[in-house]
């Protein structure tokens, strides 16, 4: 799973700017992400879906977009990503799940 971004041009503008302005902080942050990713037995597709669900739960449109982009690049099917939003209905509530679904669809229908 490619969570560490080597090239800051791949990042959304604000994150890329931050990475360029504060490379030591970005490197440490990326290191934590890599260590967390490698800390257990969860396969890469499941990790991506969990991260998408966490982004949905935190109501972060930017994080949802980021994980959807990465998931699509990794070959995860759009309907699988949409299923994450549907699964969130009982936990997050219908309005938040629908917001997540629209954020996912932003990129699926691009």
Secondary structure, DSSP 8 states (H G I E B T S, - for coil): ---S-S-GGGS-HHHHHHHHH-HHHHHHHHHHHHHHHTSS---HHHHHHHHHHHHHHTT-HHHHHHHHHHHHHTT--HHHHHHHHHHTHHHH-HHHHHHHHHHHHHHHT-
